[in-house]
Amino acid sequence: MLEIADLSAGYGGIPVLNGITLQVAAGELTAIVGPNGAGKTTLFKTISGIVAPRSGSIRFAGRDLLAVAPGARPHLGIAHVPEGRQVFASLTVLENLEMGAYTPAGRHAFRDNLEKIYAWFPVLKERAATAAGALSGGQQQMLAIARGLASSPKLLMLDEPSMGLAPAVADEIFERVVDIHAAGVTVLLVEQRVAEALHYASRGYVLEAGRIVLEGSHDELRSNDRIRQAYLGM
């Protein structure tokens, strides 16, 4: 579904990504893990078109994504849930979800998507008329994910969904991501909580200093000595 080859990108004259190559197959839950400053968020921004690449290619569903304007990429089925949640604080929960359903597919399937969203996140149904800014951090993260789902994405990109959350709330978020993936949504997850990310993902990539240093299946990465020592505390 998503194919990235030899991708380099950065800000101004500062390189951040250096020759990134990775693939996300349809139906997979793929994790990208690594330390702060590794380039994970920059990678997502480059896929979304917020950051222009210096070189390399990105293809989505067989199409050259770099030839598609950033504003048109969500209409192809890409939903980017950014770090820090970034909900529309003055709008209600329901209005945030309506904002997410601006793609043709999202508008067409809004009632069905809303039913699924409320099943995954019952608190959003309970607080549908509440301003998003009045929600707790965990509820805002749920809303950010739900807003992405409202667009009927083929690929859901989640950037650090556990950031700033209490462990129990983060665990709940991870469980919902697994449920969403099980419902048929392809998920690309960027996450610093390496143990949890690799536990749930079928495939993962380790990004360090702008380069992919390791890749493999769930079992291959969790059994790798470098991963066990550097990220899993073993």
C-alpha positions as CSV (number, residue, x, y, z in Angstrom):
1,M,0.0,0.0,0.0
2,L,2.7,2.5,1.0
3,E,6.1,2.3,-0.5
4,I,8.9,4.7,0.4
5,A,12.3,4.4,-1.3
6,D,15.6,6.2,-0.5
7,L,13.7,9.2,1.0
8,S,15.7,12.1,2.4
9,A,14.1,15.3,3.9
10,G,14.8,18.0,6.4
11,Y,14.2,21.6,7.4
12,G,16.1,24.4,5.6
13,G,19.7,23.2,5.3
14,I,19.4,20.7,8.1
15,P,18.9,17.0,7.0
16,V,16.7,14.9,9.2
17,L,15.9,11.8,7.1
18,N,18.6,10.1,5.2
19,G,17.7,7.4,2.6
20,I,14.6,6.0,4.3
21,T,13.2,2.9,2.6
22,L,10.2,1.1,4.1
23,Q,6.9,-0.6,3.1
24,V,3.5,-0.9,4.7
25,A,1.3,-3.7,3.2
26,A,-2.4,-3.4,3.1
27,G,-3.9,-4.8,6.3
28,E,-0.8,-4.5,8.4
29,L,-0.1,-2.7,11.7
30,T,3.4,-1.4,11.2
31,A,5.4,0.3,14.0
32,I,8.2,2.8,13.6
33,V,10.1,3.1,16.9
34,G,13.2,5.0,18.0
35,P,14.5,7.7,20.3
36,N,13.5,11.4,20.4
37,G,14.9,13.3,17.4
38,A,15.3,10.2,15.2
39,G,13.0,11.7,12.5
40,K,9.8,9.8,13.1
41,T,7.5,12.9,13.1
42,T,9.4,14.3,10.1
43,L,8.7,11.1,8.2
44,F,5.0,11.4,8.8
45,K,5.0,15.1,7.8
46,T,6.8,14.2,4.6
47,I,4.2,11.5,3.7
48,S,1.5,14.1,4.4
49,G,3.2,16.8,2.4
50,I,3.9,19.2,5.2
51,V,7.7,18.7,4.6
52,A,9.0,18.5,1.0
53,P,11.6,15.7,0.4
54,R,15.0,16.4,-0.9
55,S,15.1,13.1,-2.8
56,G,13.5,9.7,-3.0
57,S,10.0,8.5,-3.7
58,I,6.7,7.8,-2.0
59,R,4.0,5.7,-3.6
60,F,0.6,5.1,-2.1
61,A,-1.7,2.4,-3.6
62,G,0.5,2.5,-6.7
63,R,0.3,6.2,-7.2
64,D,3.2,8.7,-7.0
65,L,2.3,10.6,-3.8
66,L,4.8,13.3,-4.4
67,A,2.8,14.3,-7.5
68,V,-0.3,14.8,-5.4
69,A,-0.9,18.1,-3.6
70,P,-0.7,17.9,0.2
71,G,-4.4,18.9,0.5
72,A,-5.5,16.2,-1.8
73,R,-3.7,13.3,-0.1
74,P,-6.4,12.7,2.6
75,H,-8.8,12.2,-0.3
76,L,-6.7,9.3,-1.4
77,G,-7.3,7.6,1.9
78,I,-4.5,8.8,4.2
79,A,-5.4,10.1,7.6
80,H,-2.6,11.6,9.7
81,V,-3.2,11.9,13.4
82,P,-0.4,14.2,14.6
83,E,1.4,14.2,17.9
84,G,0.0,16.5,20.5
85,R,-3.6,15.7,19.4
86,Q,-4.4,19.1,18.0
87,V,-8.1,18.9,18.3
88,F,-10.3,21.9,17.6
89,A,-10.7,23.0,21.2
90,S,-13.7,25.4,20.7
91,L,-15.7,22.9,18.7
92,T,-17.7,20.1,20.2
93,V,-16.7,16.5,20.0
94,L,-19.3,15.9,17.3
95,E,-18.2,18.9,15.3
96,N,-14.6,17.7,15.4
97,L,-15.8,14.4,14.0
98,E,-17.7,16.2,11.3
99,M,-14.5,18.1,10.4
100,G,-12.7,14.8,10.0
101,A,-15.4,13.6,7.6
102,Y,-14.6,16.1,4.9
103,T,-13.4,13.6,2.3
104,P,-15.9,12.2,-0.1
105,A,-15.6,8.7,1.4
106,G,-15.9,10.2,4.9
107,R,-19.1,12.1,4.1
108,H,-20.6,9.1,2.3
109,A,-20.0,6.8,5.3
110,F,-20.3,9.2,8.2
111,R,-23.3,7.5,9.9
112,D,-21.6,4.1,9.8
113,N,-18.2,5.5,10.8
114,L,-19.8,7.4,13.7
115,E,-21.4,4.2,15.0
116,K,-18.0,2.4,14.9
117,I,-16.3,5.4,16.5
118,Y,-18.8,5.5,19.4
119,A,-18.4,1.7,19.8
120,W,-14.7,2.0,20.1
121,F,-14.8,5.2,22.2
122,P,-18.0,5.3,24.2
123,V,-16.9,8.4,26.1
124,L,-17.0,10.4,22.9
125,K,-20.7,9.6,22.5
126,E,-21.4,10.6,26.1
127,R,-19.6,13.9,25.5
128,A,-20.6,14.5,21.9
129,A,-21.9,18.0,22.8
130,T,-18.9,18.9,25.0
131,A,-16.2,21.3,23.7
132,A,-13.1,19.3,22.8
133,G,-11.0,21.7,24.9
134,A,-12.8,20.5,28.1
135,L,-11.9,16.9,27.6
136,S,-9.1,15.2,29.4
137,G,-5.8,14.5,27.6
138,G,-6.8,10.8,27.0
139,Q,-10.2,11.8,25.7
140,Q,-8.6,14.3,23.4
141,Q,-6.3,11.6,22.0
142,M,-9.3,9.4,21.5
143,L,-11.0,12.2,19.6
144,A,-8.0,12.9,17.5
145,I,-7.9,9.2,16.4
146,A,-11.7,9.2,15.9
147,R,-11.4,12.4,13.8
148,G,-8.9,10.6,11.5
149,L,-11.3,7.5,11.3
150,A,-14.1,9.8,10.3
151,S,-12.4,10.3,6.9
152,S,-12.8,6.6,6.1
153,P,-9.0,6.1,5.7
154,K,-7.3,3.3,3.9
155,L,-4.1,4.2,5.9
156,L,-4.3,5.6,9.5
157,M,-1.0,7.2,10.6
158,L,-0.7,7.6,14.3
159,D,2.1,9.8,15.7
160,E,2.9,9.1,19.3
161,P,-0.7,8.4,20.5
162,S,0.6,7.6,24.1
163,M,2.5,10.9,24.5
164,G,1.7,12.6,27.8
165,L,-0.8,10.0,28.9
166,A,-0.9,8.0,32.2
167,P,0.1,4.4,31.6
168,A,-3.4,3.0,32.1
169,V,-4.9,5.5,29.6
170,A,-2.1,4.8,27.1
171,D,-2.8,1.0,27.4
172,E,-6.4,1.7,26.6
173,I,-5.4,3.7,23.5
174,F,-3.2,0.9,22.3
175,E,-6.1,-1.6,22.8
176,R,-8.4,0.6,20.7
177,V,-5.7,0.8,18.0
178,V,-5.6,-3.0,17.9
179,D,-9.4,-3.1,17.6
180,I,-9.3,-0.6,14.7
181,H,-6.7,-2.6,12.9
182,A,-8.7,-5.8,13.5
183,A,-11.6,-4.1,11.8
184,G,-9.6,-3.8,8.6
185,V,-7.8,-0.5,8.8
186,T,-4.1,-0.4,7.8
187,V,-2.2,1.3,10.6
188,L,1.2,3.0,10.6
189,L,2.2,3.7,14.2
190,V,5.0,6.0,15.4
191,E,5.7,5.4,19.1
192,Q,8.4,5.8,21.7
193,R,6.9,3.1,24.0
194,V,8.8,0.4,22.1
195,A,7.7,-2.6,24.1
196,E,4.0,-1.9,23.6
197,A,4.5,-0.9,19.9
198,L,6.3,-4.1,19.0
199,H,3.9,-6.2,21.1
200,Y,1.0,-5.1,19.0
201,A,2.6,-4.6,15.6
202,S,3.1,-7.3,13.1
203,R,6.1,-5.6,11.6
204,G,8.4,-2.8,12.7
205,Y,11.2,-0.5,11.8
206,V,13.8,1.1,14.1
207,L,14.7,4.7,13.1
208,E,17.8,6.3,14.6
209,A,19.4,9.5,13.5
210,G,17.3,9.7,10.4
211,R,18.1,6.2,9.2
212,I,16.4,2.8,9.4
213,V,18.9,0.7,11.4
214,L,16.7,-2.4,11.9
215,E,13.5,-3.9,10.4
216,G,11.7,-7.1,10.8
217,S,8.7,-9.0,12.1
218,H,7.3,-8.6,15.6
219,D,9.2,-11.7,16.7
220,E,12.5,-10.8,15.0
221,L,12.7,-7.4,16.6
222,R,11.6,-8.4,20.0
223,S,14.3,-11.2,20.0
224,N,17.1,-8.9,18.7
225,D,19.7,-8.3,21.3
226,R,20.2,-4.6,20.3
227,I,16.5,-4.0,20.7
228,R,16.3,-5.9,24.0
229,Q,19.2,-3.9,25.5
230,A,18.6,-0.5,24.1
231,Y,14.8,-0.3,24.2
232,L,13.3,-3.1,26.3
233,G,15.6,-2.9,29.3
234,M,16.7,-6.5,29.0
